[in-house]
Every structure is written in C-alpha cells, then in structure tokens.
Amino acid sequence: MVVLGGRMKDNFLLKKSQREVFDALSDEDEGILIKGVFKYLDTGNSELDGTLKAIFIPIKNDIDKWLEK
C-alpha cells in the first residue's frame, strides 16, 4: 500500500517514456533506481544520491501528481 501525504494507493505507474532513462543505466544503477522508487513509495524518501537522485526527480514528480488524484 502506498501512503504519501495521507493518501493510500496500492499501485503506481511508470510511464513508457521513462523506459529510455532506465535503458541508459547499467543493470546495477537500474536496480538501485527502482529500489529507490519503492523506498520513496514506502517512506517518502528515496535515499538516492548523486546522478540517480537527479534521474529520480521527474519520476518523483509524476508519483506526486498521481497521488494528488
């Protein structure tokens, strides 16, 4: 269950357009990024840093918009 800002949802979407970003990453970084996405959904903090944190920002913004609905 995703809980952010008091809202609960049991799913989230990654956009197909984000695939290009994931494809450009190494398998290791791709895994770290997706784990950061789930960490953000669970806790509100991705715990990502550096380049992966920068890559995560538009994903986070999409998640936050989705949660507002």
N, C-alpha and C positions, 0 to 999 in steps of 0.2 A: 504494500500500500504506500503510495507516495503522499507525503504530508509536507507541504511547504506553505507558510503563511496561513495556517489554519485550514487549508483546503486538502481534502483527501481524494486521491485517484489511484486506481490500481494499474494504470498503464501510462505510457508516454510514447511519442512518435519521434523518430529520427527522420529527417527529410531525405528523400532520394538525392537531392542536390548536395547533401553533406557527404555522400559516398566518396566524391573526388578527394575530399580532405583526408578521409580515412585511408583511401588507396595510396595517397602520397606518403603515408607514415610507414615506418618499419613495423613489423608484426609486434615487436615489444612495445613501441610507443602507442600503437593502435590499442593494444590490450590495456595499457595504463590509462589511456584516454577514456575508454568505455567503462573501466572500473571507476574512474573519476566521475563520470556521468551518473552511475548508480550511487556512488557515495553522496553526490550532490542531492539526488532524489531522496536518499535516506536521511541525510543530516542537514542539508542546506549549505554544505561546504565540500567542494570537490577535492580539496587538499592537493590540487595540481599546482605546479610552479613552472616558471620559465616559458618556453615556447608552447608547451601543452596547455598551460593556463591561458595563453593568448588564443590558441586554437579553440579552446572551450568556450570563450566568451559568447560567440554567436549561438552556440548550442544552448548555453545557459539562457540567453535572451529568448530563444524560441520556447524553451521549457517554461520560463516565467510567463510568457504570453499565453501559452497553453493552459497554465494553471489559473489564469485570470478568467477563463471562460466558465 
